[in-house]
Amino acid sequence: MPRVLLVYYSYTQQSRRVAEVMAELFRERGFEVHLAAIEFTDARYAKPFSRLPLRHAYRDVFRMLVPQLRRATGEIGVPDVVLRGGYDLVCIGSPTWWLTTNMPIRSFLKSEAASVLLAGSRFAAYVVCRRYWRNNLRTVKKLGTKQGGDWLGGIHFAFAGGQIRSFLALVSYLASGEIRERYLKVKIPPTNLKPGYDEAARRFAGRLADHHDAQERARADAQPTAIGRAAS
């Protein structure tokens, strides 16, 4: 039975929701599925993210701006299931923070644990974001490939709304833990994953499963049969 690992960071649980949908599809396709949530433990930054809603939404969000722009890393917790290795496929869930890969996933991808996990393994990624996803996905690809992984591709899930209103919607949610229709008297779109994300997540997981199956068939066809060996 092929084994797949879905490893992600998720403060608002949107990346977890995508992982669970993909996990369901993989199980239907006969995979042994493991999920692993990276824990953000860095004493400099992690405390505000231990609860939702945030106590000081604007301050806590903008506090991460400079570390994110510096591409900083921090302390994380890596579940034991990641360290077991031996996966046929690894899929990484990476929310976007300030235009790029969030600190917990960046830290994981630069870790020894990721080096052991990804070396010689096929991997893919999905990005959950308000708007910006390209830099995040490129970074995950670059760091994962540097650790020895074989990149299969990625997908992104963006929230509703334009630049300003989607930001207001997200801050409203982080400050209240609720999806509201207005914030600061401004009409805002619903934040978080849009309807239809589950179908897109299943299609992406299906493509990854198809790729794995095709690779296994090609490997089997390349092996000489017992009759062929005897004849030679």
N, C-alpha and C positions, 0 to 999 in steps of 0.2 A: 504494500500500500504506500503510495507516494505521500510525503510529508510536506506540509506548508506551514510557514510561520508568518503571522501578521503581527508586526511590531510597530507601535505607534506611541505618540504622545497626545494626550487629549485633556485640556483643561475644561472646556465646555461640553465635552463628551460627543462632539460632532465626529471627530476622527474615529472614536469607538463605534459609533453607529454605522459608519461605512465599513469598518472592519467586520462587524457582526453580520452585515448583509453579505459581504464577500465570503465569509466563513461558511455561511449557509450554502452558497452555491458550490464551494469546494467540497463540502461534505456530500452534496448530491452527486458530485462527480467522482466520489470514491477516495477522496484525500483524507488523510489524518491531519486534523487542523489544530493548531495551537495559536493562542492569542497572548500577546505580551504588551503590557502598558509600561512605558518608561516612566519612572518617577523623578520629578524635579525636586532635588534635595538641597541645592546650593544655599547656604546660609545668607548669602548676600542678596539673593533675589527671590527665593522660593516662597517665603512666608505668605505674601499676599495671595498666592495661587493655591493655598491650602483650603480656601473656602470660596464659595460662589453664593451670593454676589460679593464683589470686591468691596472693601470698606471705603476705599477712596479711588473710584474708578479712573478718573483722569490722571491722578498722580501715579497710580500703580501702572497704568498703561504707558504713560510717557517716561516713566522711570526706566523702562526697558529699551528706550530708543537708542541711547548711546551704546550700550553693550551689543545690541543687535547690529548697529551700523559698523561696529568694530569686529563683527563676526566672533564675538567672545564665546567661550565655552564655560561650563560650570559643572558642579557635582550632580550626579544622577544616580538613581537606583536601577539596576538592570535585573529583571526577573530571571530566576534560575532556568526557566524553560528556554531562554535565549542561549544560555551557556551550554546546553546539551548538544546543540549542533545536529548535523546529519540531516539537514532539510533539503528537499529537492527544489524548493522555491521559497524565497523570502519576499514579502511585500511590506514596504515601509510607509506608514501614514504620517505625514508631516504638515501640520498647520503652518500658515504663514504668519510671522510676526514682523512687523515693520519691513515689509518688502521682501523678506528672505526667510530662509529656514529657521525655525524656532531654535532657541538655545538648547533645550533638552535633546532634540533629535540631532542637531549639529554635534553636540558633545558625544552622543552615542556613536555617531558615524566616525568619529575620530578616536574611538576607544579601542582598547585591545579586544574587548568582547566582540565588537563589530568586525575586527580583523579576522578573528577566528571563525565567526559566523559566515562572513561573506566570501572568504577565500575560496575560489573555484565554484561558487554557487551562483545560480541565476537569481536575479532580483528585479523587482519592479517597485513603483511608488505611486502613491496618490497624495494630492495636496488638497487640503480644505482651507479656504481662504475667503476673505471679504471681497477682494478684487485681484490682487497681484499673486500670480502663481508661477510665472516662467522662471524667475530667478531661483525660487525655492526648488522647483523640479530639477533645474540644471545643477544646483548645488548637491542635491541628494544623489543624482547620477554621478557627478564628479567625485564626491567623497566615497560613494560605494564602490565605484570602479577602481579608485585608488587603493581600496582595501582588498582588491582582487575579485570583485563581483563581476558577473556577466549581465549587463543591463538589457532588460527586455522592453522597457517602455513605461509610460506613466499616464495619469489622468488627473484632472482637477475638478473640484466642486466649488463653485463660487456662490456667494450669497447674493440676494436680490438688491437692486438699487444702484444708483450712481455713486461717485466718489464721496460726496459730502453726506448724503442721506444714509448710505450704508454704514458710514463711520458713526453717525449719530445713533443709528439703530443698534450697532454693536455695543457702543458705550452704554446706551440705555439698558441693554440686556445685562452687561457686566455689572452695572450698578444696582440692578433690581432683581436679576435672576428671572425676569419675566419678559415675554415678547409683548410690546405695547404698540399702539397705533400712533402715538404722538410722543415727542420728547422735546422739551423746551418750546412747546407750542408749535412744533414743526411736525407735519405728517411724515412718518417714516415707514419704510417697507419692513416686512418681517425679516428678522435676521436668522442666522443659522442655515442649515441645509434646505434647499428649495425642494418642493414636491418633484418627484421623479428621480431623485438622487439614487434611490434604491435600484431602479431599473438600470441606470447607468453603471452602478457598482457591480451589479450582477453580470452585465455584458462584459465589463472589464475583466472580472474574475473568470468568466467563460473563455475569453481570448487567451488568458494566461494558462488555463487548464488545457485548452486546445494546443497551445504551443508545447506544453509539457508532453502531451500525448503524442504529438507528431515527432518530437525528439526521441521519445522512447521507441516508437515504431521504426524510425530511421536507425537507431542503435541496434534494434533486434534484427533488422534486415541486413545490417552490415556484418553480423556474426555468422560465420560459416556453420552450415547445418552438420549434423552427425554424418549423413550420407555423403555430403560434399567432402568432409574431412577424410572419410574412409576411401573415397575414390581418388583423392589426391595421394 
